[in-house]
Amino acid sequence: METNEKKIVNEKPAVSAGLNIVIIVGTIIFPIVGIATGYTYYRKDHPDMKTAGKRWLMLGIIIFLVNILLVSIMR
């Protein structure tokens, strides 16, 4: 049982915290970044990658819609 626990502890995460932060900040600045990377990661077979991709895709779409709303309000 100890070897299984050590394997889990030593495994690298599928999506690193640094990559997650970079994609989120990039998505806030350029929503297409989140949409493109989110779609790419959502199509992967790994469940952690799929979850991250879904999160980035949703954030990208939300930020894109907010940008459209803000532009239409400013007119």
Steps between C-alpha positions, in 0.01 A plus 500: 500500500790734564625470142163615363501799732853590395404476134213742554719745690782487244275537194512835328163668453364490146459879507753690710400791718725731298335404172158544656586854617652597164195379308257678735690831480535461123129431470410812696715708263422307178190276528598305188792352699260333743265389226776344288696332781181400678366327191835329442527371857130408517555251216777316693432163663654584839224606746708779659580647159136473399393684818757776450399534136135531593581767759715700255245467220218627722714788630596597144139504384387699806778759458423524126131565572584755769726683253220511244259629765742771613565614143127521428437697821776751420348593164 
